[in-house]
Amino acid sequence: MIRALVFDVGECLVDETREYGTWADWLGVPRHTFHAMFGGVIAQGRDYRETFQAFRPGFDLYEEREKRAAAGQPESFGEDDLYEDVRPALGQLRADGLWLGIAGNQTVRAGGILRELFSDDVDLIGTSDDWGASKPDPEFFKRVAEAVPFEVDGILYVGDRCDNDIRPAIQAGMHTALVRRGPWATIQWDSIEARELPTFRVEGLLELSDRVRAFNASAR
């Protein structure tokens, strides 16, 4: 039975449209050009960070984050950047008696923002910078499993990417839900992996309560 749900952050809980737009601005590139290159990189199965290299060879994302912060333009997100179904979905899942967590590839700064936004809503907030391991590294999912107070097969990991979320979570022994939004899920949605790997495929987070309830009923 599924007893815990753990959510990815970017394009699962947080709409990153505004943030990637600010990266285009930082690079001095038209936003539509940046987004077109971003989609092309993803469609080719390449690391999204190669997008930055196309416009500025040798670009170091961590170094540039620090430069942005020093310039008073740090990466940031807030309540207005959350997908509209996030708050009601978390509330419903909490009312269902499920244990909830958030865990994604995020910086220390982003982890602080997540705690400000969600500390009263979930039982766990963990980031790759906290743990020293980034998805899809198996160590990341090991840390998730260690933090959740149930067996690994009682965890449903919810994400938007087959490569970073669904496949490695399954390899770690978890159930998975692929949510259809953001560039990765949109591009990957009709792939064999997206059709066959996830326990659930959902159009939005509000579907999860009924899907989990039905799954658990069938498992009894």
C-alpha positions as CSV (number, residue, x, y, z in Angstrom):
1,M,0.0,0.0,0.0
2,I,1.1,3.6,-0.6
3,R,1.5,5.4,2.7
4,A,3.7,8.3,1.7
5,L,4.0,10.7,-1.2
6,V,7.2,12.5,-2.0
7,F,7.1,15.3,-4.6
8,D,9.7,16.7,-6.9
9,V,9.9,20.5,-7.0
10,G,10.5,22.1,-10.4
11,E,7.6,21.6,-12.8
12,C,5.8,19.4,-10.2
13,L,5.1,21.9,-7.5
14,V,6.8,25.0,-8.9
15,D,6.2,26.5,-12.4
16,E,9.7,27.5,-13.5
17,T,8.6,29.7,-16.4
18,R,9.5,32.9,-14.7
19,E,12.8,31.7,-13.4
20,Y,14.0,30.4,-16.7
21,G,12.9,33.7,-18.2
22,T,15.3,35.5,-15.8
23,W,18.1,33.2,-16.9
24,A,17.5,34.3,-20.5
25,D,17.6,37.9,-19.4
26,W,20.9,37.2,-17.5
27,L,22.4,35.8,-20.6
28,G,21.1,38.6,-22.8
29,V,19.1,36.2,-25.0
30,P,15.5,36.7,-26.1
31,R,13.3,34.6,-24.0
32,H,11.6,32.8,-26.9
33,T,15.1,31.9,-28.3
34,F,16.2,30.5,-24.9
35,H,13.0,28.5,-24.5
36,A,13.3,27.1,-28.0
37,M,16.9,25.9,-27.4
38,F,15.9,24.5,-24.0
39,G,13.1,22.4,-25.6
40,G,15.5,21.2,-28.3
41,V,18.1,20.1,-25.8
42,I,15.5,18.2,-23.8
43,A,14.0,16.6,-26.9
44,Q,17.4,15.2,-27.8
45,G,17.8,13.7,-24.3
46,R,20.6,15.9,-23.4
47,D,21.3,17.6,-20.0
48,Y,19.3,20.8,-19.8
49,R,22.4,22.7,-18.7
50,E,23.7,22.4,-22.2
51,T,21.2,25.1,-23.1
52,F,23.4,27.6,-21.3
53,Q,26.5,26.4,-23.1
54,A,24.9,27.1,-26.5
55,F,24.8,30.8,-25.6
56,R,27.8,31.1,-23.5
57,P,30.4,28.3,-23.8
58,G,32.1,27.5,-20.5
59,F,29.0,28.6,-18.6
60,D,29.2,27.4,-15.0
61,L,25.7,27.3,-13.5
62,Y,26.8,27.3,-9.9
63,E,29.2,30.1,-10.4
64,E,26.6,32.2,-12.3
65,R,24.1,31.6,-9.5
66,E,26.5,33.2,-7.1
67,K,27.1,36.1,-9.5
68,R,23.3,36.6,-9.8
69,A,22.9,36.7,-6.0
70,A,25.8,39.2,-5.7
71,A,24.1,41.4,-8.3
72,G,20.9,41.3,-6.3
73,Q,19.2,39.0,-8.8
74,P,19.2,35.6,-7.0
75,E,17.2,32.6,-8.3
76,S,13.9,32.8,-6.5
77,F,10.3,31.5,-6.5
78,G,7.3,32.1,-4.3
79,E,3.6,31.4,-3.8
80,D,2.7,32.9,-7.1
81,D,4.9,30.4,-8.9
82,L,3.2,27.3,-7.4
83,Y,0.9,25.4,-9.7
84,E,-2.7,26.2,-8.8
85,D,-3.5,22.6,-7.7
86,V,-0.6,22.3,-5.3
87,R,-2.2,23.7,-2.1
88,P,-5.6,21.9,-2.5
89,A,-3.8,18.6,-3.5
90,L,-1.6,18.6,-0.5
91,G,-4.5,19.4,1.8
92,Q,-6.6,16.6,0.4
93,L,-3.7,14.1,0.7
94,R,-3.0,15.2,4.2
95,A,-6.7,14.7,5.0
96,D,-6.4,11.2,3.6
97,G,-3.9,10.5,6.3
98,L,-0.9,10.2,4.0
99,W,2.7,11.1,5.0
100,L,4.0,13.9,2.7
101,G,7.4,15.0,1.6
102,I,9.2,17.2,-0.9
103,A,12.6,16.2,-2.3
104,G,14.3,17.5,-5.4
105,N,17.5,18.8,-7.0
106,Q,17.6,22.2,-5.3
107,T,20.1,24.6,-3.9
108,V,20.4,25.5,-0.2
109,R,18.7,28.8,-1.0
110,A,15.8,27.0,-2.7
111,G,15.5,24.7,0.3
112,G,15.1,27.7,2.6
113,I,12.3,29.0,0.3
114,L,10.6,25.6,0.3
115,R,10.6,25.5,4.1
116,E,9.0,28.9,4.2
117,L,6.3,27.8,1.8
118,F,5.6,24.3,3.0
119,S,6.8,23.6,6.5
120,D,3.3,23.4,7.8
121,D,2.1,21.2,4.9
122,V,4.6,18.3,4.7
123,D,6.6,16.0,6.9
124,L,9.9,16.2,5.0
125,I,11.7,18.8,2.9
126,G,15.0,17.6,1.5
127,T,17.3,18.9,-1.3
128,S,20.2,17.6,-3.3
129,D,22.4,20.2,-1.6
130,D,21.3,19.1,1.8
131,W,22.1,15.5,1.0
132,G,25.1,15.9,-1.3
133,A,23.5,13.7,-3.9
134,S,21.5,14.8,-7.0
135,K,18.9,12.9,-9.0
136,P,19.1,10.6,-10.8
137,D,21.9,9.3,-8.5
138,P,20.7,6.2,-6.5
139,E,22.1,7.9,-3.4
140,F,19.5,10.6,-3.6
141,F,16.6,8.1,-3.6
142,K,18.3,6.1,-0.8
143,R,18.3,9.3,1.3
144,V,14.6,9.8,0.5
145,A,13.9,6.2,1.6
146,E,15.8,6.7,4.8
147,A,13.8,9.8,5.7
148,V,10.4,8.3,5.1
149,P,9.1,6.2,8.1
150,F,7.7,3.4,5.9
151,E,9.1,0.7,3.7
152,V,10.3,1.8,0.4
153,D,7.5,0.1,-1.5
154,G,5.1,2.2,0.5
155,I,6.4,5.4,-1.1
156,L,5.0,7.1,-4.2
157,Y,7.5,9.5,-5.8
158,V,5.8,12.2,-7.9
159,G,7.7,13.9,-10.7
160,D,7.7,15.3,-14.2
161,R,10.7,13.5,-15.7
162,C,11.1,9.9,-16.7
163,D,14.9,10.2,-16.7
164,N,15.4,12.1,-13.4
165,D,12.3,11.0,-11.4
166,I,10.4,8.0,-12.6
167,R,13.1,5.6,-13.7
168,P,15.5,6.0,-10.7
169,A,12.7,6.0,-8.2
170,I,11.4,2.7,-9.6
171,Q,15.0,1.3,-9.4
172,A,15.0,2.3,-5.8
173,G,11.8,0.2,-5.2
174,M,9.3,3.1,-5.1
175,H,6.0,3.5,-6.8
176,T,5.8,6.6,-9.1
177,A,3.5,9.1,-10.6
178,L,4.3,11.1,-13.7
179,V,2.5,14.5,-13.8
180,R,2.0,16.0,-17.3
181,R,3.3,19.5,-17.2
182,G,6.4,21.4,-17.9
183,P,8.8,20.8,-20.8
184,W,10.1,17.4,-19.8
185,A,6.7,15.7,-19.3
186,T,5.3,17.4,-22.4
187,I,8.1,16.1,-24.5
188,Q,8.4,12.7,-22.9
189,W,4.7,11.9,-22.4
190,D,4.2,9.7,-25.5
191,S,7.5,7.8,-25.0
192,I,7.6,4.1,-24.1
193,E,9.0,4.9,-20.7
194,A,6.3,7.4,-19.9
195,R,3.6,5.0,-21.0
196,E,4.9,1.9,-19.3
197,L,7.0,2.8,-16.2
198,P,4.9,5.0,-13.9
199,T,2.4,3.5,-11.5
200,F,0.2,6.4,-12.3
201,R,0.1,9.0,-15.1
202,V,-1.8,12.1,-14.1
203,E,-2.7,15.4,-15.7
204,G,-2.6,17.2,-12.3
205,L,-1.9,16.7,-8.6
206,L,-5.6,16.7,-7.7
207,E,-6.0,13.2,-9.3
208,L,-3.6,11.7,-6.8
209,S,-6.0,11.3,-3.9
210,D,-8.5,9.1,-5.8
211,R,-5.7,7.2,-7.6
212,V,-3.9,6.3,-4.4
213,R,-7.2,5.4,-2.7
214,A,-8.1,3.0,-5.5
215,F,-4.6,1.5,-5.6
216,N,-4.7,0.9,-1.8
217,A,-8.2,-0.6,-2.0
218,S,-7.0,-3.1,-4.6
219,A,-3.9,-4.0,-2.5
220,R,-5.9,-5.1,0.5
